Amino acid sequence: MEYRTERDSMGEIKVPSWSYWGAQTQRSIENFPQNTERMPMPIIYALSVIKKASAIANFKAGRLDEKRMNLITSVCDEISAGKLDAHFPLVVFQTGSGTQTNMNVNEVIAGRGNELAGEKLLHPNDHVNMSQSSNDTFPTAINIAAVIEITQKLFPSLDEGIKVLERLKNENMNVIKTGRTHLQDAVPITFGQEISAWQEMLSRGKNSISEAMKKLYPLALGGTAVGTGLNAPKGFAEQSAHEISELTGQPFTTSSNKFYSLTSQSSTAYVHGALKALAADIMKIANDIRWLSSGPRCGLGEISIPENEPGSSIMPGKVNPTQCEAMTMAAVQVMGNDSAIGFAASQGNFQLNVFLPLIAYNFLQSVNILAGTFRFFTQKCLAGIRPNIEKMRENLSKSLMLVTALNPHTGYDNAAKIAKHAHRNNITLKEAAVSLGFLTAEEYEKYIVPENMV
């Protein structure tokens, strides 16, 4: 490989000749293990938005000339389009402020911009990082990336699932089955009613995330190193936030307290808490489905789900609920990420939190795996659910908890005697009620009508 020599405040260092990055990026490559998790590209894209918005704001403030502004914005557009992905090699486990990734972006913009200009016009610190600090750009990037990824990836995935469940709910609203509480038989419910709970979980989960996400709209940018805004011109914070809002189509504003926004990640933890709550509900849905489809002969067997692939390397013909298993694993990962984010958010010291890359990585991983796994869960499992109506009727007919409808007629204690007598002697509720003398057969038929119990 051919190298060129770059310089920074610490001296000279060799950099691959093909790369646009400079000395500080190269030092990070050499000082931290490169076989660990890479910085998520949504953070890089968010930083490119910040650099573009900052260049425009600096130009409008009279700090940056038009030629340099145009160079910076042009390269930022290339980054946002994914054309320069190979030039962002840094890992998550680096400096806790994300300084090296901020400088990686600054150096790539300067390197590529100078190539476009045919001369050395851009300096990564003096021009690309003008009016900024890693301490305000990286928390800002977390907010931007989180909002964009949730909006563009997670919400469409949830909407698809909500639509599928709406169809299934309507199709099965009159299909009566036994309810279950404590994993034990309970009074009847319709399958549509059961599905309506799943649909509501997704709808409320989306709404909760949407409401929580409002905490991410105020941005730290403009606070520079410690929140005072040193080296940023008057109005830069407001103008840059306005430009970011224009570029992203999201209602970002400048934070009213930059000291808070630099040192606290409570807003990120709060929004991720809403993601965790969604994951908890999605796990419940996936567990319900694999229980209801268990069998096919020796389980509940009340629904059928798509048979996507062979389920065993030794048992021929076995098919497993693999989409449910993938979905529940994803949910568990989100719950684990929430613990990591919560602990990391507690580690703000004085004017800065130095767990920012970890927070960014775990947050964006949660959004990505929820969005992607749930989309396949919807398409490969939810959409193909079919009720096994005969099995539902069989289970319903055997349910002892139909006896609940007799409470107003026999009293709770006598109804309990009927249920226990039927269970001990392996007879029907009707036979038990008649043999105990509490009801006639005609009265039982009049009172026990599952259609009237839902």
C-alpha positions in Angstrom: 0.0 0.0 0.0 1.2 3.5 -0.8 1.2 6.2 1.9 1.4 9.9 2.2 2.5 12.0 5.1 0.0 14.0 7.1 0.6 16.3 10.1 -1.3 17.4 13.1 -0.4 19.0 16.5 1.4 15.8 17.5 3.6 15.6 14.5 3.8 13.5 11.3 2.0 10.2 10.5 1.6 8.1 7.4 -1.8 7.8 6.0 -3.0 5.5 3.1 -2.7 7.5 -0.1 -6.1 6.6 -1.3 -7.9 7.9 1.8 -9.4 11.3 2.3 -8.9 11.2 6.1 -6.0 12.8 7.8 -3.7 12.5 10.8 -6.2 12.3 13.6 -8.3 9.6 12.0 -5.1 7.6 11.4 -4.0 7.9 15.0 -7.4 6.6 16.1 -7.0 3.6 13.7 -3.6 2.8 15.2 -4.6 3.4 18.9 -7.9 1.4 19.1 -8.7 -2.2 17.9 -10.2 -2.2 14.5 -11.9 -5.6 14.8 -14.7 -4.2 17.0 -18.0 -2.5 16.1 -17.7 0.3 13.6 -19.3 3.7 14.2 -22.8 3.5 12.8 -23.1 5.2 9.4 -26.3 7.1 10.5 -24.0 9.0 12.9 -21.7 9.9 10.0 -24.6 11.0 7.8 -25.9 13.1 10.7 -22.5 14.7 11.1 -22.5 15.5 7.4 -25.8 17.3 7.9 -24.3 19.2 10.9 -21.2 20.2 8.8 -23.4 21.4 5.9 -25.7 23.4 8.2 -22.7 24.9 10.1 -21.0 26.0 6.9 -24.2 27.7 5.7 -24.7 29.4 9.1 -21.0 30.5 9.2 -21.4 31.9 5.7 -24.5 33.8 6.7 -22.6 35.1 9.8 -19.8 36.4 7.6 -17.3 33.9 9.0 -16.8 31.6 6.0 -16.4 32.6 2.4 -18.8 31.3 -0.3 -16.3 29.2 -2.1 -15.4 27.2 1.0 -19.0 26.9 2.0 -19.9 25.4 -1.4 -17.0 23.0 -1.2 -18.1 21.8 2.3 -21.7 21.5 1.3 -20.9 19.6 -1.9 -18.8 17.0 0.0 -21.5 16.7 2.7 -24.0 15.9 0.0 -21.6 13.1 -1.3 -21.3 11.7 2.3 -25.1 11.8 2.8 -25.5 9.9 -0.5 -23.2 7.2 0.8 -20.5 7.8 -1.8 -17.7 8.1 0.7 -18.6 5.4 3.2 -15.2 3.7 2.8 -13.5 6.7 4.3 -15.1 6.3 7.8 -13.3 3.4 9.4 -13.4 4.3 13.1 -14.8 2.0 15.8 -17.3 2.7 18.6 -14.8 2.1 21.4 -12.7 5.2 21.0 -12.7 8.5 22.9 -16.0 8.9 24.8 -16.8 12.3 23.3 -16.7 11.0 19.7 -13.9 13.5 19.0 -12.1 11.2 16.6 -15.2 10.5 14.6 -16.0 14.2 14.4 -12.4 14.8 13.2 -12.7 11.9 10.8 -15.7 13.7 9.2 -13.8 17.0 9.2 -10.8 15.5 7.6 -12.7 13.7 4.9 -14.6 16.8 4.0 -11.4 18.8 3.9 -9.5 16.1 1.9 -12.3 15.6 -0.7 -13.1 19.3 -0.9 -9.5 20.1 -1.6 -9.4 17.5 -4.3 -12.5 19.0 -5.9 -11.0 22.5 -5.7 -7.6 21.4 -7.0 -5.9 23.3 -4.2 -5.7 23.3 -0.4 -8.6 25.6 0.6 -10.1 23.6 3.5 -8.6 23.0 6.9 -10.5 20.3 8.9 -10.5 22.4 12.1 -10.4 26.0 10.9 -13.1 25.7 8.2 -15.0 22.4 8.4 -15.2 22.5 12.2 -15.7 26.3 12.4 -17.9 27.4 15.3 -18.2 23.8 16.5 -16.7 21.3 19.0 -16.9 17.6 19.1 -18.6 18.2 22.5 -21.6 19.7 20.8 -21.6 18.1 17.4 -21.6 14.5 18.6 -24.6 14.8 20.9 -26.3 16.7 18.1 -25.5 13.9 15.7 -27.0 11.3 18.1 -30.3 13.3 18.2 -30.4 13.7 14.4 -29.6 10.1 13.7 -32.1 8.8 16.2 -35.0 10.9 14.9 -34.2 10.1 11.2 -33.8 6.3 11.8 -36.9 6.1 13.9 -38.9 8.1 11.4 -37.6 6.5 8.2 -37.2 2.9 9.4 -39.0 2.0 12.5 -42.3 3.8 12.0 -43.0 2.4 8.5 -42.2 -1.1 9.8 -44.7 -0.6 12.7 -47.3 0.9 10.3 -47.1 -2.3 8.2 -47.7 -4.5 11.2 -50.6 -2.4 12.4 -52.2 -2.6 9.0 -51.9 -6.4 8.9 -53.3 -6.8 12.4 -56.2 -4.5 11.5 -57.1 -6.9 8.8 -56.7 -10.0 11.0 -58.8 -8.4 13.7 -61.7 -7.7 11.4 -61.5 -11.1 9.8 -61.7 -12.9 13.2 -63.9 -10.7 15.3 -66.6 -13.3 15.4 -64.4 -16.3 15.9 -64.9 -17.4 19.6 -62.2 -19.1 21.5 -61.2 -19.7 25.1 -59.4 -16.9 26.9 -56.4 -17.6 29.0 -55.0 -16.0 32.2 -52.1 -17.3 34.2 -51.6 -19.8 31.3 -54.9 -21.4 32.5 -58.3 -21.5 30.9 -60.4 -18.3 31.3 -63.7 -17.1 30.0 -64.3 -16.8 26.2 -62.9 -14.1 24.0 -63.0 -13.7 20.2 -59.8 -14.1 18.3 -60.4 -10.7 16.9 -60.5 -9.2 20.4 -57.2 -11.0 21.2 -55.6 -9.6 18.0 -57.0 -6.1 18.9 -54.7 -6.1 21.9 -51.7 -6.8 19.7 -52.7 -4.0 17.4 -53.2 -1.6 20.2 -49.7 -2.4 21.6 -48.1 -1.4 18.3 -50.2 1.7 18.0 -49.5 2.9 21.5 -45.9 1.9 21.2 -45.5 4.1 18.2 -47.3 7.0 19.8 -45.2 6.8 22.9 -42.0 6.8 20.9 -43.3 9.7 18.8 -44.1 11.7 22.0 -40.8 10.9 23.6 -38.9 11.8 20.5 -39.8 15.4 21.0 -37.1 15.5 23.6 -34.5 15.0 20.9 -35.5 18.0 18.8 -33.5 20.6 20.9 -29.9 20.4 19.7 -26.6 21.0 21.6 -24.9 22.6 18.5 -23.7 26.1 19.3 -22.6 25.2 22.8 -19.1 24.4 21.5 -16.7 23.0 24.2 -18.5 23.4 27.5 -21.9 25.1 26.7 -20.8 28.7 26.6 -20.6 28.9 22.8 -17.0 30.1 22.8 -15.8 30.8 19.2 -19.3 30.6 17.7 -20.7 33.8 16.3 -23.9 35.3 17.7 -27.0 33.6 16.3 -25.0 30.5 15.1 -26.9 28.1 17.3 -30.3 29.3 16.1 -29.3 29.5 12.5 -27.6 26.1 12.4 -30.6 24.4 14.0 -32.8 26.1 11.4 -30.6 24.8 8.6 -30.6 21.3 10.1 -34.4 21.4 10.3 -34.6 22.5 6.6 -32.1 19.8 5.5 -33.8 16.9 7.4 -37.5 17.9 7.4 -37.6 17.5 11.1 -38.6 20.2 13.7 -35.1 20.6 15.3 -34.5 23.7 17.4 -31.6 24.9 19.4 -31.5 23.8 23.0 -32.4 26.5 25.5 -29.7 25.2 27.8 -26.5 24.0 26.1 -24.9 23.1 29.4 -27.6 20.5 29.9 -27.4 19.3 26.3 -23.6 18.7 26.5 -23.5 16.8 29.7 -26.9 15.0 29.9 -28.1 12.0 27.8 -31.3 11.6 29.8 -33.4 12.5 26.7 -31.8 9.7 24.7 -32.3 7.3 27.6 -35.9 8.4 27.8 -36.6 7.8 24.1 -34.8 4.5 24.3 -37.1 3.6 27.2 -40.0 3.9 24.8 -38.2 1.6 22.4 -37.8 -0.9 25.3 -41.5 -0.7 26.1 -42.3 -1.4 22.5 -39.9 -4.3 22.5 -41.6 -5.7 25.6 -45.0 -5.6 23.9 -43.6 -7.1 20.7 -42.1 -10.0 22.7 -45.5 -10.6 24.3 -47.1 -10.7 20.8 -44.5 -13.1 19.5 -44.8 -15.3 22.5 -48.6 -15.4 22.2 -48.3 -16.5 18.6 -45.8 -19.3 19.2 -47.9 -20.6 22.1 -51.1 -20.4 20.1 -49.5 -22.2 17.1 -47.7 -24.8 19.3 -48.1 -28.4 18.2 -49.2 -29.0 15.6 -50.8 -32.0 17.4 -49.6 -32.0 20.9 -49.8 -28.2 21.7 -52.6 -25.6 21.7 -52.7 -25.6 17.9 -55.3 -22.8 17.7 -53.6 -21.0 14.9 -51.4 -21.9 12.0 -48.5 -19.7 11.0 -46.4 -19.9 7.7 -44.0 -22.8 7.4 -40.9 -21.0 6.2 -38.1 -23.5 6.6 -37.3 -27.0 8.0 -37.0 -26.8 11.8 -34.8 -29.7 12.7 -31.6 -31.3 11.4 -32.7 -34.7 12.8 -36.5 -34.7 13.1 -38.0 -34.9 9.6 -41.0 -32.7 8.9 -40.6 -30.5 12.0 -41.3 -26.8 11.4 -40.6 -24.2 14.1 -41.8 -20.7 14.8 -38.5 -19.1 13.7 -39.9 -15.6 13.1 -41.2 -15.5 16.6 -37.8 -16.7 17.9 -36.0 -14.0 15.9 -38.4 -11.4 17.1 -38.0 -12.3 20.8 -34.2 -12.3 20.5 -34.3 -8.9 19.0 -36.6 -7.7 21.8 -34.1 -9.1 24.4 -31.2 -7.3 22.7 -33.2 -4.0 22.9 -33.8 -4.6 26.6 -30.0 -5.2 27.1 -29.2 -2.1 25.1 -31.5 -0.1 27.4 -29.5 -1.2 30.4 -26.3 -0.1 28.7 -27.7 3.2 27.6 -29.2 3.9 31.1 -25.9 3.3 32.8 -23.9 5.3 30.2 -26.3 8.2 30.5 -25.6 8.3 34.2 -21.9 8.9 33.5 -21.9 12.6 32.7 -19.0 14.3 34.5 -19.1 18.0 34.9 -19.7 19.5 31.4 -19.6 16.4 29.3 -20.8 12.8 29.0 -18.0 10.6 27.7 -20.0 7.5 26.8 -21.5 9.0 23.7 -20.3 6.5 21.0 -21.6 3.6 23.1 -25.0 5.4 23.5 -25.2 6.1 19.8 -24.3 2.5 18.8 -26.7 0.8 21.1 -29.6 3.2 20.4 -29.2 2.9 16.6 -28.8 -0.8 16.9 -32.1 -1.0 18.8 -33.9 1.0 16.1 -32.4 -1.0 13.3 -33.1 -4.5 14.7 -36.6 -3.6 15.8 -37.4 -2.1 12.4 -35.8 -4.9 10.3 -36.8 -7.9 12.4 -40.4 -6.7 12.9 -40.8 -6.1 9.2 -39.9 -9.7 8.4 -42.0 -10.9 11.4 -44.9 -9.1 9.8 -44.4 -10.3 6.3 -43.3 -13.9 7.1 -45.5 -14.6 10.2 -48.2 -12.1 11.1 -49.6 -11.8 7.5 -50.0 -15.6 7.2 -51.8 -16.3 10.5 -54.8 -18.5 10.1 -57.2 -19.6 12.9 -57.8 -23.3 13.3 -61.5 -22.8 14.1 -62.3 -26.4 14.8 -59.5 -26.6 17.4 -60.7 -23.4 18.9 -64.2 -24.8 19.2 -62.9 -28.0 20.7 -60.9 -26.2 23.3 -63.7 -23.8 24.1 -66.2 -26.7 24.6 -63.8 -28.3 27.1 -63.2 -25.1 29.1 -64.3 -25.3 32.7 -64.4 -21.5 32.9 -67.6 -21.3 31.0 -69.0 -21.9 34.4 -68.4 -18.2 35.2 -71.7 -17.4 33.3 -73.6 -19.4 36.0 -72.5 -17.1 38.9 -75.7 -15.0 38.7 -77.8 -18.1 38.7 -76.2 -20.5 41.1 -73.8 -18.3 43.1 -70.1 -18.3 43.0 -69.6 -21.2 45.5 -72.0 -23.6 43.7 -70.5 -22.7 40.3 -67.1 -23.6 41.7 -68.5 -26.9 42.9 -69.8 -27.6 39.4 -66.4 -26.8 37.8 -64.4 -28.9 40.3 -66.9 -31.8 40.1 -66.6 -31.8 36.3 -62.8 -31.7 36.4 -62.4 -34.5 39.0 -64.8 -36.8 37.2 -63.8 -35.9 33.7 -67.4 -35.0 32.7 -68.9 -31.9 31.1 -70.0 -28.8 33.0 -73.5 -29.6 31.9 -73.4 -33.1 33.3 -71.9 -31.8 36.5 -74.5 -29.1 37.0 -77.3 -31.5 36.4 -75.9 -34.4 38.6 -75.3 -32.0 41.5 -78.9 -30.8 41.2 -78.1 -27.1 40.7 -79.6 -26.8 37.2 -81.7 -28.6 34.7 -80.2 -29.4 31.3 -82.5 -26.8 29.8 -81.4 -24.2 32.2 -77.8 -24.9 31.5 -78.3 -24.6 27.8 -80.0 -21.3 28.4 -77.3 -19.8 30.6 -74.2 -21.1 28.9 -74.0 -19.4 25.5 -70.4 -18.5 24.6 -71.6 -16.0 22.0 -73.2 -14.0 24.9 -70.0 -14.1 27.0 -67.7 -12.1 24.7 
